[in-house]
């Protein structure tokens, strides 16, 4: 099945439906600019996705690390084993018994929904479908029918506006509300349909709420993805199990999270400090050089006093004139006629000193 084209002509929903109807096995690659997403199909069902590499936090290994299921060292060791093979990283992690099959399936399903949800927002790009053979590791992956997938994603798009009303930012921190009854009632303890306690997924999110983690951090630890986690938090909030504690302030400089970032930030800090020191030194040097060369004349101007009041420096008068007329004053009379100095100042300060300063500032400005 050779299938390629532009998503302006066929949107993502139509493409996925077509592959599902044909019950094809292969890889759908969607591109927009330098972004690339791959969707894997088996017999028309979606079994996994490969998010764009820029979506660093959506990669399987990173999701397992942030959720606390895996360490950085364990992931790097598994990735080293994967090099030069066609093995799936989830297969290696499962073989090493580092994570469970349920953990892998949860991550993969979250990746699928989050990735397709974002693809729904693409308004331009290209697509291409290649048929492939079935992989041996498919038994560890979930299998979502196009109908089920697209229905849920469409529902996610519609529901998100309601969720944003209760969770307007990912920096919100929730805390538990003390309960008179255990929210996790056993089957025989349930009194009515209104008193059903919490579902399994709600319990996972509820247990993570501690008054410290932001919504963004809860999403990472729950492995349920942005929509499902926020949907559960919104429901827990409506039921009165949790309440808003505060909203964390976003720092001016966000922490950049990628391998080697600490070293890079240290180098960048040193460079910025050196640049700042260089310009400060240059500024001080220019100022000192000017005052050294023309110290005698400066002292003459600064020492001029009339009626025990110290007049502003000649530089200040000169600067004001230059800002207004965009040229240098040629004489003290010119400064006086334009109202920059008084008649008494014009009489005391000689014009040749103004000319001297003018030439000095032209060749070596103090600032």
Rosetta blueprint (number, residue, H / E / L):
1 X L
2 X L
3 X E
4 X E
5 X E
6 X E
7 X L
8 X L
9 X L
10 X L
11 X L
12 X H
13 X H
14 X H
15 X H
16 X H
17 X H
18 X H
19 X H
20 X H
21 X H
22 X L
23 X L
24 X L
25 X L
26 X E
27 X E
28 X E
29 X E
30 X E
31 X E
32 X E
33 X L
34 X L
35 X E
36 X E
37 X E
38 X E
39 X E
40 X E
41 X E
42 X E
43 X L
44 X L
45 X E
46 X E
47 X E
48 X E
49 X E
50 X E
51 X L
52 X L
53 X L
54 X L
55 X L
56 X H
57 X H
58 X H
59 X L
60 X H
61 X H
62 X H
63 X H
64 X H
65 X H
66 X H
67 X L
68 X L
69 X L
70 X L
71 X L
72 X H
73 X H
74 X H
75 X H
76 X H
77 X H
78 X H
79 X H
80 X H
81 X H
82 X H
83 X L
84 X L
85 X L
86 X L
87 X L
88 X L
89 X H
90 X H
91 X H
92 X H
93 X H
94 X H
95 X H
96 X L
97 X L
98 X L
99 X L
100 X L
101 X H
102 X H
103 X H
104 X H
105 X H
106 X H
107 X H
108 X H
109 X H
110 X H
111 X H
112 X H
113 X H
114 X H
115 X H
116 X H
117 X H
118 X H
119 X H
120 X L
121 X L
122 X L
123 X L
124 X L
125 X L
126 X E
127 X E
128 X E
129 X E
130 X E
131 X E
132 X L
133 X L
134 X L
135 X L
136 X H
137 X H
138 X H
139 X H
140 X H
141 X L
142 X L
143 X L
144 X E
145 X L
146 X H
147 X H
148 X H
149 X H
150 X H
151 X H
152 X H
153 X H
154 X H
155 X H
156 X H
157 X H
158 X H
159 X H
160 X H
161 X H
162 X H
163 X H
164 X H
165 X H
166 X H
167 X L
168 X L
169 X L
170 X L
171 X L
172 X E
173 X E
174 X E
175 X E
176 X E
177 X L
178 X L
179 X L
180 X L
181 X L
182 X L
183 X L
184 X L
185 X L
186 X L
187 X H
188 X H
189 X H
190 X L
191 X L
192 X L
193 X L
194 X L
195 X L
196 X L
197 X L
198 X L
199 X L
200 X H
201 X H
202 X H
203 X H
204 X H
205 X H
206 X H
207 X H
208 X H
209 X L
210 X L
211 X L
212 X L
213 X L
214 X E
215 X H
216 X H
217 X H
218 X H
219 X H
220 X H
221 X H
222 X H
223 X L
224 X L
225 X H
226 X H
227 X H
228 X H
229 X H
230 X H
231 X H
232 X H
233 X H
234 X H
235 X H
236 X H
237 X H
238 X H
239 X H
240 X L
241 X L
242 X E
243 X E
244 X E
245 X E
246 X E
247 X E
248 X L
249 X L
250 X L
251 X L
252 X L
253 X L
254 X L
255 X L
256 X L
257 X L
258 X L
259 X L
260 X L
261 X H
262 X H
263 X H
264 X H
265 X H
266 X H
267 X H
268 X H
269 X H
270 X H
271 X H
272 X H
273 X H
274 X H
275 X H
276 X H
277 X H
278 X H
279 X H
280 X H
281 X H
282 X H
283 X H
284 X H
285 X H
286 X H
287 X H
288 X H
289 X H
290 X H
291 X H
292 X H
293 X H
294 X L
295 X H
296 X H
297 X H
298 X H
299 X H
300 X H
301 X H
302 X H
303 X L
304 X L
305 X E
306 X E
307 X L
308 X L
309 X E
310 X E
311 X L
312 X L
313 X L
314 X H
315 X H
316 X H
317 X H
318 X H
319 X H
320 X H
321 X H
322 X H
323 X H
324 X H
325 X H
326 X L
327 X L
328 X L
329 X L
330 X L
331 X L
332 X H
333 X H
334 X H
335 X H
336 X H
337 X H
338 X L
339 X L
340 X L
341 X L
342 X L
343 X H
344 X H
345 X H
346 X H
347 X H
348 X H
349 X L
350 X L
351 X H
352 X H
353 X H
354 X H
355 X H
356 X H
357 X H
358 X H
359 X H
360 X H
361 X H
362 X H
363 X H
364 X L
365 X L
366 X L
367 X L
